[in-house]
């Protein structure tokens, strides 16, 4: 089974605001070059959820990192596509609870 990096990606207010969201299949964001996602990495966009979920941080977008280009000293703009906007945010705590726990034996 091929492996890929899974990146928790902090979204800004424009990407998480329902009124300002663009119905686009692609977004771009700027990362420090030393920590930019590799092409093919699965990107989980984390933002502040509304009061309905009771959690602050939730996965709101899912996408795949594609390509990066240099935009400033030490920074790259990375294209994330396709972008799937979740109809309802998934709390990060829920994801953490679903992960298998490691046992030391």
C-alpha positions in Angstrom: 0.0 0.0 0.0 1.5 3.4 -1.0 2.2 5.8 1.8 1.7 9.5 1.9 2.1 12.3 4.4 -0.9 13.5 6.2 -0.7 17.2 7.1 -2.9 19.1 9.5 -3.2 22.5 7.7 -4.3 25.6 9.7 -6.9 27.5 7.6 -7.3 31.3 7.7 -10.7 32.9 8.4 -11.4 33.5 4.7 -11.3 29.8 3.9 -13.5 28.9 6.9 -16.0 31.7 6.7 -19.2 30.3 5.1 -20.1 33.7 3.5 -16.6 34.2 2.0 -15.9 30.6 0.7 -15.3 30.3 -2.9 -16.7 27.2 -4.6 -13.3 26.4 -6.1 -11.7 23.0 -6.6 -8.3 24.5 -5.8 -6.7 26.7 -3.1 -3.2 28.0 -2.5 -1.4 28.7 0.7 2.0 29.9 1.8 4.3 27.6 3.8 7.9 28.0 5.1 10.1 26.2 2.7 11.5 23.8 5.3 8.0 22.7 6.3 6.0 22.8 3.1 4.0 19.7 2.2 5.4 17.3 -0.3 3.5 16.8 -3.6 0.9 14.1 -3.0 0.5 14.8 0.7 -3.1 14.6 2.1 -4.0 18.0 3.5 -6.6 18.2 6.3 -7.7 21.8 6.6 -8.3 22.6 10.3 -10.4 25.6 11.3 -12.5 26.9 14.1 -15.8 25.1 14.1 -19.1 26.7 14.9 -20.9 26.3 18.2 -22.9 23.3 17.0 -20.0 20.9 17.4 -18.8 22.1 20.8 -15.2 21.8 19.7 -12.8 24.6 18.7 -10.7 22.8 16.0 -12.3 20.7 13.3 -11.4 19.4 9.8 -13.2 21.5 7.3 -11.4 20.9 4.0 -9.6 17.9 2.5 -7.2 18.2 -0.4 -3.9 16.9 -2.0 -0.8 19.1 -2.2 0.3 19.4 -5.8 3.1 21.8 -6.6 5.0 24.7 -4.9 6.7 27.8 -6.2 9.0 30.2 -4.5 7.3 33.5 -3.5 9.6 35.0 -0.9 12.8 34.3 0.9 12.2 31.0 2.7 8.6 30.7 1.7 6.7 28.7 -1.0 3.1 28.9 -2.3 1.6 25.4 -2.5 -1.3 24.5 -4.7 -3.9 22.2 -3.0 -6.3 20.4 -5.3 -8.8 18.9 -5.5 -10.4 20.5 -2.5 -13.4 18.7 -0.8 -15.3 21.0 1.5 -16.9 18.9 4.2 -20.6 19.6 4.6 -20.2 19.4 8.4 -16.8 19.9 10.2 -15.3 16.8 11.8 -13.9 17.7 15.3 -10.2 16.9 15.6 -10.9 15.2 19.0 -13.2 12.7 17.1 -10.4 11.9 14.7 -7.9 11.4 17.5 -10.3 9.1 19.4 -10.6 6.9 16.2 -6.9 6.4 15.9 -5.5 3.1 17.1 -3.7 3.4 20.4 -0.1 2.1 20.6 0.7 -0.5 23.2 4.1 -1.1 24.5 4.8 -4.8 25.0 
